[in-house]
């Protein structure tokens, strides 16, 4: 079970956007490719988040043909590593660590600071 999911509010705890809060738009899972064996395996250390309004970058894109719709200088959110963001608890409104509890055979996320369930 992931401690941060899409739609959660997170706060950046490291980097240039330190202290900025935003909503998670997308989670990009990390993979490691072994080209000799022709296999790809899951790498949880490579997970990244795309957060709205955080790490805005510029990309200069030339028009190549009629298929490319966006040209010029494009501004978009670049992904950051999942370890550089903390989940914001909806009840205590602070960045918190998350605990996984199993109740009645179902997993749920719980705030370590106030003990309230984060899942709805």
Secondary structure, 3 states (H helix, E strand, C coil): CCCCCCCCEEEECCCCCCCCEEEEEEEECCEEEECCCCEEEECHHHCEEEECCCCEEEEEECCCCCCCCCCEEEEEECCEEHHHEEEECCCCCCEECEEEEEECCEEEEEECCCCCECCC
